[in-house]
Amino acid sequence: MPDYSVLSMLQRRMREALAKREPFPKDKEKLLKRLARTREALMECLGTMPPKITQLNVRKEAEFLLAGTEVIQERIVYRTEEDVWVPAHIYRPIKTSDEKLPGILLIQGWDLDKHSLPEFKVKLASAGYVVLFPDNRFSGERKRARTGQAEQCNFLPVAGLFGLTFIGMNTWDNMRALDVLSLRPDVDDEKIGVVGLCWGGMQAWTLAAIDERVKAVCPVCSVSTYEALLQDYIPWTDGHTCFGVYIWNWAKYGDIQDIIACIAPRPLLIQNNVNDTWFPISGFYKVVQEVAEVYRTLGAEENFRYEARITEHDITKEFGDNVISWFDKHLKSTE
């Protein structure tokens, strides 16, 4: 009986694409050239970017002390394109000196917004970081439909008319978020990190791969391979997946580990839930194996760490504590 599903065709195409993929070179100079080509390809696959950088016009609309804490929350609004405004929250500790602090871009999970992760963002600020937590496109105050998924179904096909992609638009906004952090007088622009959950974690490793202003990155519950998604996961979950996971035309250039490897040799901590219902653990371990080899080739083994545990699809206390320890080591250390 013929297979009428599109899945078999996609699985075949993935096998064919991966058969052409070459392993990472063991020679350092060849590896660096490979990573540079990958960054160029990634920029191409992210789609059309705005032709110019628009003035941010950051506007602070409110500021107050969070009850029971020593953390100040600000509400700010800034611009990433001529007609694109981003509402965001800043979380920062009460300062007792003029010392600049490390800045952290926090990126939300799927269909969440800047009000999510209530404990982690406050704990991060309490640990001595200035945390920027914006609404992504199609989320929070930036969506018109009831859910972000519905919003994307409405607008992503139209955006495609102009060469715009889902991950590309959010990556552009995330690059401008780094500008917002860098320009703050209380932030050390040489000490900026990124942490994200789920597709926010995917945005974190995509951003860090192309923007070297990110000095340390911690994606949580957001790492696997496209191979695992197509072969091990989607067939058994009724095709359950989301727009946020896929980068247009990327199979032409490689798999997810090729993108994540571009972060090397900068500090990278990846953490996943073993029983994750979004990012298969088999792909996680494949990424770990190949990316660890990249860090070894570049002589930066100490800058790569991973952890997988049976837990929840969330920045849990354990995951969050690891993130803060990682940032403390790589963004606060004077060594």
C-alpha positions in Angstrom: 0.0 0.0 0.0 1.5 3.4 -0.9 2.4 5.8 1.9 0.3 9.0 1.3 1.9 10.9 4.2 4.4 13.7 3.6 6.5 12.4 6.6 8.2 9.6 4.7 9.3 12.0 2.0 10.7 14.4 4.6 12.5 11.6 6.4 14.1 10.5 3.1 15.2 14.1 2.4 16.8 14.3 5.8 18.7 11.1 5.3 19.9 12.3 1.9 21.0 15.7 3.4 22.8 14.2 6.3 24.6 11.7 4.0 26.3 14.7 2.4 27.3 16.3 5.7 31.0 16.1 6.6 32.2 15.6 10.2 33.9 18.5 11.9 37.6 18.8 11.0 40.1 17.8 13.6 42.5 20.5 12.3 42.0 23.8 14.2 42.4 26.1 11.2 40.1 24.0 9.0 37.6 23.9 11.7 37.6 27.7 12.1 37.0 28.1 8.4 34.2 25.6 8.5 32.5 27.5 11.4 32.9 30.8 9.5 31.1 29.4 6.5 28.4 28.0 8.7 27.8 31.5 10.2 27.4 32.9 6.7 25.0 30.2 5.7 23.0 30.7 8.9 22.6 34.4 8.2 21.3 33.5 4.7 18.8 31.0 6.1 17.5 33.4 8.7 16.0 35.4 5.8 15.8 39.1 5.0 17.0 41.4 7.7 16.1 45.1 7.9 18.4 47.3 5.7 19.4 49.5 8.5 19.5 49.7 12.3 16.8 52.0 13.6 17.3 54.2 16.7 16.2 52.2 19.7 14.4 55.1 21.4 14.3 53.3 24.7 11.6 54.6 27.0 11.2 53.7 30.6 7.5 53.7 31.6 7.6 52.4 35.2 9.9 51.4 38.0 9.2 49.8 41.3 10.7 47.6 44.0 9.4 44.0 43.9 7.8 43.2 47.3 9.9 41.0 49.6 13.1 41.4 47.4 15.9 43.7 46.8 15.2 43.7 43.0 13.9 46.6 41.0 11.6 46.0 38.0 11.4 48.4 35.2 9.0 48.4 32.3 10.6 49.7 29.1 9.7 50.0 25.5 12.2 50.2 22.6 12.2 50.0 18.8 13.9 47.4 16.6 12.5 48.6 13.2 10.9 51.8 12.1 7.4 50.5 13.0 8.3 47.6 15.4 8.2 48.3 19.2 9.1 45.9 21.9 7.7 45.9 25.4 10.1 44.4 28.0 10.9 44.2 31.6 14.2 44.9 33.3 15.1 43.2 36.6 18.1 44.6 38.5 19.5 44.5 42.0 19.4 47.6 44.2 22.9 49.0 43.6 25.2 50.3 46.4 28.0 51.4 44.1 28.7 52.7 40.5 30.2 49.3 39.5 28.7 48.0 36.2 27.0 44.7 36.3 26.9 41.8 33.8 23.8 41.9 31.5 21.6 38.9 30.7 19.1 38.6 27.9 16.4 36.2 29.0 14.2 34.6 26.3 10.8 33.1 27.0 9.5 29.6 26.3 7.0 28.7 23.6 3.8 30.9 23.7 4.8 32.5 27.0 5.8 36.1 27.6 7.8 38.5 29.8 5.6 37.6 32.8 6.8 34.0 32.8 9.6 32.4 34.8 8.8 34.5 37.9 11.2 32.9 40.3 14.2 32.5 38.0 14.3 36.0 36.7 14.2 37.5 40.2 16.8 35.0 41.4 19.1 36.0 38.5 18.8 39.7 39.3 19.4 39.0 43.0 22.6 37.3 42.0 23.9 40.5 40.6 22.7 40.7 37.0 20.8 43.2 35.0 18.2 41.0 33.2 16.3 42.1 30.1 13.2 40.1 29.4 11.3 41.2 26.3 8.2 39.9 24.6 9.1 38.1 21.4 7.2 38.5 18.2 3.8 36.8 18.3 3.8 36.7 22.2 2.6 38.8 25.1 1.6 42.3 24.1 2.9 41.7 20.6 0.2 39.3 19.5 -3.3 40.0 18.3 -4.7 36.4 18.1 -5.6 34.3 21.2 -2.4 32.3 20.9 1.0 32.9 19.4 0.5 29.7 17.3 -2.7 31.2 15.7 -0.9 34.5 15.1 1.9 32.7 13.3 -0.5 30.8 11.1 -2.0 34.2 10.1 1.1 36.2 9.5 4.1 34.0 8.7 2.9 33.1 5.2 2.5 36.9 4.5 6.0 37.6 6.0 7.4 35.0 3.6 6.4 37.4 0.7 9.3 39.6 1.9 11.8 36.8 2.7 11.1 37.1 6.4 11.4 34.0 8.6 10.1 33.3 12.1 13.4 32.7 13.7 15.0 35.5 11.6 12.6 38.2 12.8 13.2 37.2 16.4 16.9 37.0 16.0 17.0 40.5 14.7 15.0 41.7 17.7 17.4 39.7 20.0 20.4 41.4 18.4 18.7 44.8 19.1 18.1 43.6 22.7 21.8 43.2 23.1 22.1 46.8 22.0 19.6 47.8 24.7 21.7 46.0 27.4 25.0 47.4 26.0 23.8 51.0 26.1 22.6 50.8 29.7 25.0 52.7 32.1 24.6 50.0 34.7 25.7 47.2 32.4 29.3 46.1 31.4 28.9 45.6 27.7 31.9 43.1 27.7 30.0 40.8 30.0 26.7 39.8 28.4 25.1 36.4 28.5 21.9 34.8 27.1 19.6 32.2 28.6 16.4 30.8 27.1 13.8 28.1 27.6 12.5 25.8 24.8 12.3 27.9 21.6 13.7 30.7 23.7 16.7 28.5 24.2 16.8 27.9 20.5 16.9 31.6 19.9 19.7 31.8 22.5 22.0 29.4 20.6 21.0 30.9 17.2 21.9 34.4 18.5 25.1 33.4 20.1 26.2 31.6 17.0 26.2 34.8 14.9 26.7 37.6 17.5 30.0 37.4 19.4 28.8 40.0 21.9 27.3 37.1 23.7 30.1 36.0 26.0 28.2 33.0 27.7 25.1 31.2 26.7 22.8 28.7 28.5 20.0 27.1 26.5 17.6 25.1 28.6 15.3 22.2 27.2 16.1 23.4 23.7 18.8 21.2 22.1 18.4 18.2 19.9 18.9 17.4 16.1 16.5 17.8 13.2 17.4 14.2 12.4 16.0 13.0 15.8 12.9 15.2 15.4 12.1 13.6 12.1 13.1 10.0 12.8 12.6 9.5 16.5 10.0 12.0 17.6 7.4 13.4 15.1 6.2 9.9 13.9 5.2 9.0 17.5 3.6 12.3 18.5 1.0 12.8 15.7 3.4 15.3 14.1 3.4 17.5 17.2 6.0 20.3 16.6 6.1 24.0 16.2 7.3 26.8 13.9 9.9 27.9 16.3 12.1 24.8 15.9 12.9 25.0 12.2 15.3 27.2 10.3 14.4 27.6 6.6 16.5 25.6 4.2 19.0 24.6 6.9 19.2 20.9 5.9 21.2 22.1 2.9 24.0 23.1 5.3 23.8 20.7 8.2 22.0 19.9 11.4 21.6 21.8 14.7 25.0 20.8 16.0 26.5 22.8 13.2 24.9 25.9 14.4 25.7 25.3 18.1 29.3 24.6 17.3 29.6 28.2 16.1 29.4 29.4 19.7 32.8 27.8 20.4 35.2 28.6 22.1 32.9 30.9 24.1 31.3 29.4 27.3 28.3 27.2 26.6 26.1 25.2 29.0 23.3 23.1 27.6 20.7 21.4 29.8 17.8 19.2 28.8 15.0 17.2 30.3 15.6 13.5 29.5 11.8 12.9 29.0 11.4 16.1 27.0 8.3 16.3 24.8 9.8 18.8 22.4 13.5 18.1 22.0 14.4 14.3 21.8 17.2 13.2 24.1 18.8 11.1 21.4 19.5 14.2 19.4 20.7 16.0 22.5 23.5 13.4 23.1 24.5 13.6 19.5 24.9 17.4 19.7 26.9 17.0 23.0 29.3 14.5 21.4 30.0 16.5 18.3 30.1 19.9 20.0 32.4 18.6 22.8 34.9 17.5 20.1 34.8 21.1 18.6 35.7 22.6 21.9 38.5 20.1 22.3 39.9 20.9 18.9 39.9 24.6 19.8 41.5 23.9 23.2 38.5 25.2 25.2 37.2 22.0 26.9 36.5 23.9 30.1 34.1 26.2 28.3 31.6 23.5 27.5 29.4 21.7 29.9 26.1 19.8 29.6 23.6 18.1 31.8 20.5 16.0 31.2 18.2 14.9 34.0 14.7 13.6 34.4 12.7 16.7 35.3 10.3 19.2 33.8 10.3 21.2 30.6 11.2 24.3 32.5 14.1 26.3 34.0 13.8 24.3 37.2 15.6 25.3 40.4 18.4 22.8 39.5 18.8 24.1 36.0 18.5 27.7 37.1 21.1 27.3 39.8 23.5 25.8 37.2 22.8 28.7 34.9 23.7 31.3 37.6 26.8 29.3 38.6 27.9 29.3 34.9 27.4 33.0 34.5 29.1 33.7 37.8 32.2 31.7 36.6 32.3 33.3 33.1 30.9 36.7 33.4 32.0 37.7 36.9 35.4 36.0 37.3 38.4 38.3 36.9 40.7 35.5 36.1 
